[in-house]
Amino acid sequence: MFGCIVAGRLVQTNLLQVDVNKFTFQLDDAENINHIVVFLLGTIPFQTGFAATVHLLWPNKTWQLLGMHFD
């Protein structure tokens, strides 16, 4: 459903489903990340009326909203 690119790394599609509507990516070596892209793969489209938000959680911090997509 989603893909993630960290600058200088290969595309990640190995997300982990942690709830019925929540998914996470494990980003190794997080202290050296300066750009992240999260995108829909297009294999499973959103149903009409659904939306997505992207949040980021650094170790020992709180969730930060990065962006939203509405269909």
C-alpha positions in Angstrom: 0.0 0.0 0.0 2.7 2.5 1.0 6.4 3.0 0.1 9.1 5.0 1.8 12.3 6.5 0.5 15.0 7.8 2.8 17.6 10.0 0.9 20.5 7.8 -0.3 18.7 4.5 0.5 16.6 2.0 -1.5 12.8 2.1 -1.5 11.2 0.4 1.5 7.9 -1.3 1.1 8.2 -3.6 4.2 5.8 -1.7 6.4 4.4 -3.3 9.6 0.7 -3.2 10.3 0.3 -2.3 14.0 -3.5 -1.8 14.0 -6.4 -2.2 11.6 -5.6 1.2 10.0 -2.1 1.9 11.2 1.2 1.0 9.6 4.9 1.8 10.5 8.2 1.7 8.8 11.4 0.9 10.8 14.0 3.5 9.7 17.5 2.4 10.8 20.3 4.9 11.6 17.6 7.6 12.1 20.0 10.2 13.4 21.5 10.4 9.9 18.2 10.9 8.0 17.7 14.3 6.4 14.9 13.6 3.8 12.0 11.2 3.8 9.3 10.5 1.2 6.2 8.5 1.9 3.9 7.6 -1.0 1.0 5.3 -2.1 2.2 2.4 -4.3 -1.1 2.4 -6.2 -1.6 -1.3 -5.7 -4.5 -0.7 -3.2 -6.4 2.6 -3.9 -8.1 4.5 -1.1 -11.8 4.2 -1.0 -13.8 7.4 -1.7 -14.1 9.5 1.4 -11.0 8.0 3.1 -7.9 9.9 4.0 -4.3 9.3 5.3 -2.0 11.2 7.6 1.8 10.7 7.9 3.4 11.0 11.3 7.0 10.8 12.4 8.2 9.5 15.7 11.8 10.0 16.7 13.1 7.9 19.7 11.9 9.3 23.0 9.8 12.1 21.3 6.1 12.6 20.6 4.4 11.9 17.2 4.7 14.8 14.7 2.2 15.3 11.9 4.0 15.6 8.6 1.1 15.7 6.1 -2.3 14.5 4.9 -4.0 13.1 1.8 -7.7 13.3 1.2 -9.5 11.4 -1.6 
